[in-house]
Amino acid sequence: MEVKGNSGSVTPTSLVFAVNGERFELSNVDPSTTLLEFLRTHTRFKSVKLGCGEGGCGACVVLISKYDPVHDKVEDFTASSCLTLLCSIHGCSITTSEGIGNSKEGFHPIHERLVGFHATQCGFCTPGMCVSLFGTLVNAEKTNRPEAPSGFSKVTVSEAEKAIAGNLCRCTGYRPIADVCKSFAADVDIEDLGFNSFWRKGDSKDLKLSRLPQYDHHHKNIRFPMFLKEIKHDVHCF
């Protein structure tokens, strides 16, 4: 596999995609190479983990964004990178947990709430959980539902809980993780959320809401790279 630099030109057999906004151009790609293998061995984005290797644990989940030139829109969906062949992501933008938020640019409220609700222990599965929930929030904002109150998403409690249905955790327990997911839902009962470090027993509802790391549903956390809209998609790996 040859990894090329950020040159402007693209050869007919180049595989071009982006990871957390960074451009990658490859040639001579082994057709059996998975996206997970590439991320772990050829990039600095190591949050994706190899767990089961069968798409059942969610430790390797990434967000894949693909431009639809016919309808001029970007489609976002989560996928297990251990089952996603590298050759299948030509023209796509990949987002990992580092792309959602990090120590250099600031953490996302998903990361901050996971900490505040004590929803992680060993942390092996946490990045996949973050991306799964993030993907649900991104697609919820595309719906025609009424605007959510400040600090909340258009996602419902039911959708939020199902966001991590494909993610396994063997040490934390799902109550605090589910609380994190539900805390973004516009229809959540704040009193239903469990123990956390944001508020104390007896605090008013308004005080509790003010102490949650604020989620701005108008803020575009990830932007689809413009250069990906200009490339052709009839590329095959050999």
C-alpha positions in Angstrom: 0.0 0.0 0.0 1.3 3.4 -0.9 0.1 6.4 1.0 0.5 9.7 -0.9 0.6 13.2 0.3 -1.9 16.0 0.0 -1.4 16.7 -3.6 -4.1 18.3 -5.6 -4.2 15.8 -8.5 -5.8 12.4 -8.3 -4.8 9.6 -10.5 -7.5 7.3 -12.0 -6.6 4.4 -9.7 -6.2 6.5 -6.5 -8.4 5.7 -3.5 -9.2 9.1 -1.9 -11.0 9.7 1.4 -10.8 11.7 4.6 -10.3 10.8 8.2 -11.3 13.5 10.7 -10.9 16.0 8.0 -7.4 14.8 6.9 -7.0 13.8 3.3 -5.7 10.4 2.4 -4.8 9.2 -1.1 -3.7 5.5 -1.6 -2.7 3.3 -4.4 -1.9 -0.4 -4.7 -4.4 -1.2 -1.9 -4.8 -4.9 -0.9 -8.6 -5.5 -1.5 -8.8 -7.5 1.8 -7.5 -4.5 3.9 -10.2 -3.3 6.4 -10.7 0.3 7.4 -9.9 -0.7 11.0 -6.6 -2.1 10.0 -5.7 1.0 8.1 -6.7 3.3 10.9 -4.7 1.4 13.5 -1.6 1.0 11.4 -1.4 4.0 9.1 -3.0 6.9 11.0 -2.7 8.6 14.4 -6.3 7.9 15.2 -6.1 4.9 17.5 -9.4 5.2 19.4 -11.0 2.5 17.2 -10.3 -0.9 18.7 -10.3 -4.5 17.5 -12.7 -6.4 19.7 -14.6 -9.3 18.3 -13.6 -8.7 14.7 -17.1 -9.7 13.6 -19.1 -6.5 13.9 -20.8 -7.5 17.2 -19.1 -5.5 19.9 -19.1 -1.9 18.6 -15.5 -1.1 19.7 -14.5 -0.2 16.2 -17.5 1.9 15.2 -16.9 4.9 13.0 -19.1 7.5 11.3 -19.1 7.3 7.5 -20.3 10.4 5.6 -20.9 10.1 1.9 -21.9 12.9 -0.6 -24.9 12.3 -2.8 -24.3 14.5 -5.9 -27.8 13.8 -7.3 -29.6 15.3 -4.2 -26.7 17.5 -3.2 -26.7 16.2 0.4 -24.4 14.3 2.8 -25.6 10.9 4.2 -24.2 9.9 7.6 -24.2 6.4 9.0 -22.2 4.4 11.5 -20.4 1.2 10.6 -18.1 -1.4 12.1 -14.7 -0.6 10.7 -13.6 -4.2 11.2 -16.1 -5.3 8.5 -15.7 -2.3 6.2 -13.2 -2.8 3.4 -10.9 0.1 2.8 -11.6 0.0 -0.9 -15.3 0.7 -0.3 -14.8 4.1 1.3 -13.6 6.0 -1.8 -14.9 9.6 -1.6 -16.1 9.1 2.0 -15.3 11.1 5.1 -14.6 9.0 8.2 -15.1 10.3 11.7 -13.7 8.6 14.8 -14.0 9.7 18.4 -11.0 12.0 18.0 -12.8 13.8 15.3 -15.8 14.5 17.5 -13.7 16.0 20.2 -10.2 15.8 21.7 -7.9 17.3 24.3 -6.4 19.8 21.8 -9.5 21.2 20.3 -11.9 20.5 23.2 -14.0 17.5 24.1 -17.6 17.0 22.9 -20.4 17.1 25.4 -20.7 13.3 24.8 -17.2 12.8 26.2 -17.8 15.1 29.1 -21.2 13.6 30.0 -19.7 10.1 29.9 -17.2 11.2 32.5 -19.7 13.0 34.6 -22.1 10.1 34.7 -19.3 7.7 35.6 -20.1 5.8 32.4 -16.7 4.4 31.7 -14.1 2.2 33.5 -11.5 0.5 31.3 -12.5 2.7 28.4 -11.9 0.1 25.7 -15.5 0.4 24.4 -16.0 4.1 25.1 -14.8 5.6 21.7 -17.3 3.3 19.9 -20.1 4.4 22.2 -19.3 8.0 21.6 -19.4 7.6 17.8 -22.6 5.5 17.9 -24.4 8.2 20.0 -22.9 11.0 17.8 -24.2 9.4 14.7 -27.7 9.2 16.2 -27.5 12.9 17.2 -26.4 14.0 13.7 -29.2 12.2 11.9 -31.8 13.4 14.5 -31.0 17.0 13.6 -31.9 16.2 9.9 -35.5 15.4 10.8 -38.4 17.8 10.5 -39.2 17.7 14.2 -39.6 20.9 16.1 -36.4 22.6 17.3 -35.2 21.1 20.6 -34.8 23.3 23.7 -31.4 24.8 24.3 -28.9 22.1 25.3 -30.9 19.2 23.8 -31.1 17.3 20.6 -34.1 16.4 18.5 -33.5 12.8 19.4 -36.0 11.0 21.6 -35.3 9.0 24.7 -36.1 5.8 22.9 -33.8 6.6 20.0 -31.1 7.7 22.3 -31.2 4.4 24.3 -31.1 2.4 21.0 -28.1 4.3 19.8 -25.8 2.0 21.7 -27.7 -1.2 21.0 -24.7 -2.5 19.0 -22.1 -1.6 21.6 -21.0 -4.0 24.3 -19.6 -3.0 27.7 -18.3 -5.7 30.1 -17.4 -3.6 33.1 -19.4 -0.4 33.6 -23.0 -1.5 33.4 -25.5 0.1 31.1 -27.4 2.3 33.4 -24.9 5.2 33.5 -24.2 4.8 29.7 -28.0 4.9 29.0 -28.3 8.0 31.2 -25.7 9.8 29.1 -27.6 9.0 25.9 -30.9 10.0 27.4 -29.5 13.3 28.7 -29.4 14.6 25.1 -33.1 13.8 24.4 -35.6 16.6 24.3 -38.2 14.5 26.0 -36.1 13.2 28.9 -37.3 13.4 32.5 -34.2 14.9 34.1 -35.2 13.3 37.4 -34.9 9.9 35.8 -31.1 10.4 35.3 -28.9 8.6 37.8 -25.9 9.5 39.9 -23.5 12.0 38.4 -21.0 14.7 39.3 -22.9 17.6 37.7 -25.5 18.2 40.4 -26.5 17.2 43.9 -29.6 15.8 45.4 -32.2 18.5 45.9 -31.0 20.8 43.2 -33.7 22.4 41.1 -34.4 21.2 37.5 -33.1 24.5 36.1 -29.9 24.2 38.1 -29.4 20.6 36.9 -29.8 21.6 33.3 -27.4 24.5 33.6 -24.7 22.2 35.0 -24.8 19.7 32.2 -22.1 20.2 29.5 -24.1 22.1 26.9 -24.9 20.5 23.6 -25.3 23.0 20.7 -27.5 21.3 18.1 -26.9 24.2 15.7 -23.1 23.7 15.8 -21.7 21.5 13.0 -19.2 19.4 14.7 -17.9 17.8 11.5 -17.8 19.3 8.0 -17.7 17.2 4.8 -14.5 18.1 3.0 -15.1 20.0 -0.2 -12.4 18.1 -2.1 -14.4 14.9 -1.7 -17.3 16.4 -3.6 -15.2 16.9 -6.7 -13.7 13.4 -7.1 -15.1 10.6 -9.3 -16.5 7.5 -7.7 -15.7 4.9 -10.4 -12.4 3.8 -8.8 -11.5 0.1 -8.3 -8.8 -1.4 -6.2 -6.4 -3.9 -7.8 
